[in-house]
Amino acid sequence: MPRIPTAPVAAGALVAGYLTARQTKKRPLGGAVLAAGTVWCGRRWWRQAGPGATAALVGLQWGAMGASHPLAKKVGAWPAVFTVAAASGLAAWALADRR
């Protein structure tokens, strides 16, 4: 079975979480989608990169969600979500998937 890289899952969880919250008008449901993606990635990060990188990537994932809110006031919602998703995906690739 081929190894699935975590970078697109981490980035996709941010995008899917936002889309879920927007479409359902239930922010906790969007958070649950983000949490599910982060847990899946976190388990892989732990095995691939260890506890330090995992803590950094999980913190970045949730920090990116938080940072998207003030960024959205400056550039708009979707550009903000795509920007933080790209940053999260790049970090996941650099710290875990590249190995």
N, C-alpha and C positions, 0 to 999 in steps of 0.2 A: 504494500500500500504506500503510495507516495506521501512524503512529508508535506503537510500544508504549512506554508509560512505564516507567521503570526502578524506580520505587518498589515496585510490587507484586512485581516479580521479585526485588528485593533482599530484601524481607520474606519472600517465598515460599521463597527459597533457604535462609534460616535455619530455617524451619518444615520444609521438605522434608528438609534435612540432618539435623535432629533425628529426624524420623520414620524416615528411612532407617536411621540408626544404631540407633535403638530397635528397629525391626522385624527388622533383620538381625543385631543384636548385634555389628556390626562398625563401630566408631567411625571408622576411616579411610574407609570407604565413605560415611558421612555427611559427612565432611570433603570428600570428592571432589564430592559434590552441592553443598555450599556453595561450593566453589572454582569449579565450573562456572558457577553463577549469578553469582558475583562477577566472573568473567572476562567474561561476557556484558555485565554492567552496566558494568564498568570500561571496556570499549571504547566504550560509548555515553557514559559520563561524560567520557571524554577528549575526545571530539568536541564534546559539548554544553557542558562547563563548564571544560575545561582540566586541566592536570596537577596543580595545587594542590588543586582540589576532588576530583579523582580519588583522590589520595593520602589525603585526609581521609576520603572515603567508603569506600575499601577498608580503611583502618585501623579505621574505625568498624564495618564489617561483621565483621571478625575480632575486634575488641575486644568486640563485642556477643556473639559466640559465647562468648568467654571469660568475660564478665560474667554470662552466663546460669547458669553453674555455681554460684557462690556465692549468686546470687539464688534459684536453685531450692531451696536448703537452707532458705530463709526462707518462700517462697510456694508451692513445688511446681514440678515440672518444666514442665508445660504453661503455667501462668501466666507463668513466667520466660521461656520461649521466645516466647510471644506479646508480652510486654512489650518484649523486645529487638528483635523483628521489627518491631514498630510504630515504635520509635525509629529503626531503620535505614531503614524505608520513608519516614518523615517527613523524615529528613535527605536522602534521595535526592530527594524531591520538592522540598524547599527549595533544595538546592544545584544540582540539574541539571534536573529535569523542569519546574519552574515557568517556566523561561526560554522 
